Amino acid sequence: MTTLLNQQPRYLQLAQTLINEIQAGKYGIGDLLPTEYDLCEQFGASRFTVREAVKRLVQMGLVDRQAGVGTRVRAQQAVSGYQQVMQQLGDLQQYTADTELDIVSRQTIEIDESLCGLLRATPGETWLRIEALRRSGDSPYPICVSEIYIHPAFRTIENVGSATHAPIYTLIERQFGEQITEVQQEIRAVNVTSAQARQLNVKARSAALWICRHYINRRGEVVEVAISTHPAERFSYSEKFQRDWRPV
């Protein structure tokens, strides 16, 4: 059994070990990694630890997972940018844990007609607007620019300092006793504006991915709206769908 000795969480230790083995050529491009069971046996790790480690490699663009086939090596070096893998709401928390949100500005704004539809708000309401840049790893450039709108009932939110790894919606849950039960997401292809281009250090009107998420509480009310614009070369998005087999 291979021993992992490190102060990092075990899934990160295992991920780094697999990265080292891929980069050393133990697993070439196109090769399959050992099965989940074999990795558990080899490293004395739980299935959860192995899954999180492999997910980390997927996020780095080193491997692909395919049901019924296995985990196949696709590259020996991590791709630039950040790949977000989404299968459940908890993956949003992992995304924020892996990245850092640098707060640029925070102000209350009165909602006008131009924002009513997007926020599902009433004209004249006063929402909190936060502008921020999200960063990943040691990259000198942000992976996105974000606009976060918080409902008037929660605009007194605290502990949103100059930088945070915590999802804003979890701060709202803790401070106000709310419960987010649903996230509605819309994705579009857009062009970067001139202002965003300066913040992101890319060319104006270059391709980008626009992601808007509405965080809904158990009463069906919008608590938070988060809009992120990602330069095309710095972010990719992956989802997994499984067929729900039912007997005929």
Protein Blocks (a to p, Z undefined) as FASTA:
>chain_A
ZZdddfbdfklmmmmmmmmmmmnomacghiacddfklmmmmnopafklmmmmmmmmmmno
paccdehibpcdfbfbdcehjddddfbfklmmmmmmmpccddfbdcdddddfklmmmnop
aehiacddddddddehjbfbdfbdcdddddfklmmpghiafbdfbdfklmmmmmnopacf
bdcdddddddddfklmmmnopaehiacdddddddddfkopafbdcdddddfkloccdddd
ddddddZZ
